[in-house]
Each structure stands twice: as C-alpha cells, then as structure tokens.
C-alpha cells in the first residue's frame, strides 16, 4: 500500500475491504491519537486503552464510512469522549473543572517543561479556550478543522484565537 495516498483514497480502499488501507490509516494517526489521549488523561496505560478503543470505533464504521472532513476532525470527538468515559469509569464522577477532563493537565502530572509552562499561562482561561489552544498548537489542526470541532464559523475561531494569543502575550510579558 502506498503510504503517501491521501486519507480520502485510503478510506475509499478501506470501504472496499483493503486491510492494508486500514493499517496505513492506523499507523498514520496512532501517535497523534495516543498523544492527545495521554494529554487528556495523563496516564500512559489509559492512553493506550483509549487509542485501541478509538480505532475499534473508527474501524467499525467500515464499510460505508464517508470522510467528509479531515480524519483528525472526525477522530477528535471520539478521543475526547472515550477519554472522558475512561476517566468516569475510574473515578466514578467527573467535574468539568477536573484537569483530566480538559486539554491542559494539572501540575501533579509528569509533563514536559514546555507543556507545564503553557499550562501555567493558561490558568484562568476557560475550558474551551484551553482546548482551542491545544487543537491549534499541539494537535496542529487547521482553522477550518477547528471550526468543525467547535461547530462555529472559521472567522469566529480566528478572532477567538487572536484574542487568546493577545492575552497569552500579556501574561508572558508580566512573567
């Protein structure tokens, strides 16, 4: 299987039963799915389990799956929902203020220095603002993909992102 085929072509082949197309999609996105899951839950074993559940969910969509946007845009809500479900199973209760349910972790987790610094600067920001920053700069989603995730126009994403970056610059200047 040509690993350089676009996702839409791989989905087309997967719908025809080409197992190698599914493998290519898995290997293309597994690190991203795992990284996002780990960032959301903060646990390597849970992130591995979430990775597996996300791809089981995804592959169960075949045959008949239609890719209407980027695959990251399709997978993101699944990762988020499966992560929250995993956390709920472990903790029985989850709060929206719980850092494990948000994109930015609390300080008790073992994150890279860069991520800890960003987490510190984003204290006081809304959950959606934190999620927007992560989608754009850690998950590298395009603005149109983020607008699909949030179900708002691209212009709204641009203006929110500009305001967020201005707030972050001010916080960084203040130290």
Buried (B, 14 or more C-beta within 10 A) or exposed (E): BEEEBEBEBBBBBBBEEBEEBBBBBBEBBBEBBBBBBBBBBBBEEBBEBBBBBBBEBBEEBBEEBEBEEBBBBBBBEBBBBBBBEBBEEEEEEBEEEBBBBBBBBEEEBEBEEEBBEBBEBBEEBEEEBBBBBBBBEBBEBBBEBBBBBBEEEBEEBEEBBEEBEEBBEEBEEEE
